[in-house]
Structure formats: structure tokens, C-alpha cells
Amino acid sequence: QVHSFVAGQWAAPVGDAVPLHNAFTGALIGHAGAGAPDVAAMYDHALATGGPALRAMTFHDRARMLKALAQYLSARKNELYELSYLTGATKSDSWIDIDGGIGTTFVFASKGRREMPDAHVYLDGDVEMLSRRGSFVGQHVCTPLQGVAVHINAFNFPVWGMLEKLAPTLLAGMPAIVKPATVTGYLTEAAFRMIIGSGLLPDGAVQFVSGRLGPLLDRLGPQDAVSFTGSAVTGVMLRGTPNLLERSVRFSAEQDSLNATILGPDVMVGDPEFDLFIKEAAGEITAKAGQKCTAVRRILVADVMKPAVIDALEARLATITLGDPRRDDVAMGALASAAQKADVLEKCALFAEEARRVIGSDNPALAGDGLEDGAFVAPTIFDCADPDAATHLHSHEAFGPVACLMGYRDLAHAGV
């Protein structure tokens, strides 16, 4: 069971049980709750205990705390790797997530010591002369907000997604409430348990929600902040929460996007740039099984280069072995869940109305045993003959190993 961490105590899941599955076999591995823990107690505990304890520390104190935490997690990361396989991630995928998150924590620890003072306030810029004779001067002084940071994270990076938000939040002296995506939240919980087990953070500095946020967003005020990573649809819905608007609660969002890679018209087959283009495009399609916010979704090339690019991508992607992510010969694992696979295939059906599939298979060969119910999708490339007339391809994202090739007449047509 995936538990919440509420006011210094671990709490069992609330509400109906939400089943959690092994991404590459489909086997049941646990449950999370569908309800919300006592978010009122979490909010009050963060305000009364976590915030004052963090603000009593200097920037350097908090930076040293982050460095010690990163070292603690680094020494135990192999435990997280074993659990990460269940999310469908290969070892290299997990390196991005786990080592990437720990590395980000190290970076903020270093920046805190190198770029910030050993003090409780940060002076931003020099004193500004606001009157002719210096009788009126001003200076920007940055101090920690006296509220709570609510972190709503996506499913694709269960560890890095948490740590990339926690590191700057804690360095700034603000307590955090972490809400991971349920489907991979068990891996986030494992990393969070390590954070609590380290004993390095003051009581109330971090708390963890397994399940829903309940009425938490309705309690926030102008000293609080919400940071969201996920779909644009969910981001717009959360941003429109009446209380957040009425009380001017800070809201930041990293939402899905239709990223493109463009091959210049002067690049030909055999050029080093062509080989690099194919390598990077294929890598972005297959890393994390295409479940990256930065993954390439549209591949723009000159019309005359489309056949050569298709051939090169097909040859490159043919070397990618799908299957059990624990195997050394497997380069791409499964999507995070059966629901995610269904969503990707639904988007592919939309794309097929405007483009033809030139690379990919409905039944890809899989390396390993017992993978029939796994959430696998083959690397898939569509070719759109008329990008100007397309609509789905410019408004929907298949959050998996899927991209679309589009030809351009000239750089202006490509949007450059």
C-alpha cells in the first residue's frame, strides 16, 4: 500500500483502493487510496512547524542540508532502481529519473553555497537612489514566503519530478506538500521514505499525499504556491480553481507540448549533421518509451528528404529491442500503465486520419517472458503528406514513442 505522510506520521490510504500494476507484465503489485488524507492537518503542520524551522536556518544551512540529503539518497539509489523497473523503465531510463533527481539536488545545494549568502535574507541588486539627494533609497530584499508549497507531479519522472521541485523549495526556506501521480507513486513514496528516514530535514518540512488533494487548494492563500507538472487540460483546470484566483495564489505549470526537431535544408545524407539528427530523433522517441515532456513529436524535413529520413529512422529504430526492462539487451521498456497505452493508441487512431504510419507495428516482438499484458507500444512514425491541412497532429500529443514526419517547402514554411 502507498501511504501518505501527514503531520509527522505515516497514514494508510483513504477511500476505495486503486490497483497498481507492473507496467511490463500487468501483474497487480499494490494499491493506493482514491480519497484524500487529512490535508487540513498537513497544511497546519507545515505552517506551524515546518515553515518556522526552515526559516530559522540560513541559506547555507539549507544548502548543506540538501547536499547531505543528496548524498544519503545516492548511497541508497540501487533500491530505487529495482522498484523503477516496475514502472516500465529500463536502467538508462531510471538513470535519467533517479540520478537526474539526485544530481539536481546536488546542483541546488552547490548554488546555495556559492551564489547565496550565509544569511536569512537575500539582497537582490544594489541600493537604488530614488531621490536626487539620496534622502529616499530602496533595495530589493528576498525573504522566504511564510506559506506552503504544493507540488503536483507527473507520472513519467516519479523521483526527479519530486526532487527538482523540492530542492529549490527547501533552499528557499519553504515547506512542501508532495502529491505524485498515483500510477507511479509507489516509487515516489519509496524515495520519500528515504528522505524521512534520513532525519536530515526538520519536522514539517515535507509531507506526502497518496490519493487526492481534497480541499487543500481551497485553503491556500497569497503566501502559498502551487507547482504543477502534467497535461495542459489538468493544468488549466487547476489554474482555474476559484480560491487560487481569488486569493492570488502563485501557480506555475510545466505542461505537455508538441516539440519539433527540424533538419536544415542544406543537410544531406552522409553529412555528420544528418547522422546526428537521426540519432537524436530516434533517442527522443524511445527514451522513457517516449514519455518525456521534451520528446520529439514532429520531425520537420525538406520535402525532398522525407524518403531518406524515413529509411534512416527505420534502420535506427529496428535496432531497438522492446521487452522486459530488467534485461541488458532491452533498450525500451513499457509505458507506465495500460491506461497510458490506451491513450497513446487512441491518439494514434486520430493521427491515422491525417497521416499514414510508415514505421511501427501493432504487435511488436518482445524480449522476455510473461509480457502479454504489458503496456508496450512500438516506436511509431507517421508521415503527414499535407501538414497545412492537419488539425489533430498540431493539437494532440501521443505521450509515448510516437512522432510524425512533416515536409516543408522552405524555412518560412517550416516556421523558422
Salt bridges, closest charged atoms under 4 A:
ASP44 OD1 - ARG219 NH2 3.19
ASP61 OD1 - ARG64 NH2 2.80
ASP99 OD2 - LYS77 NZ 2.62
GLU115 OE2 - LYS111 NZ 3.03
GLU189 OE2 - ARG193 NH2 3.27
ASP203 OD1 - HIS45 NE2 3.10
GLU284 OE2 - LYS292 NZ 3.32
ASP324 OD2 - ARG326 NH2 2.70
ASP329 OD2 - ARG327 NH2 2.83
ASP343 OD1 - LYS347 NZ 2.95
GLU353 OE1 - HIS392 NE2 3.24
ASP362 OD1 - ARG357 NH1 2.93
ASP383 OD1 - LYS306 NZ 2.75
ASP383 OD2 - ARG356 NH2 3.53
ASP388 OD2 - ARG409 NH1 3.54
ASP388 OD2 - HIS413 NE2 2.97
GLU397 OE2 - ARG297 NE 2.73
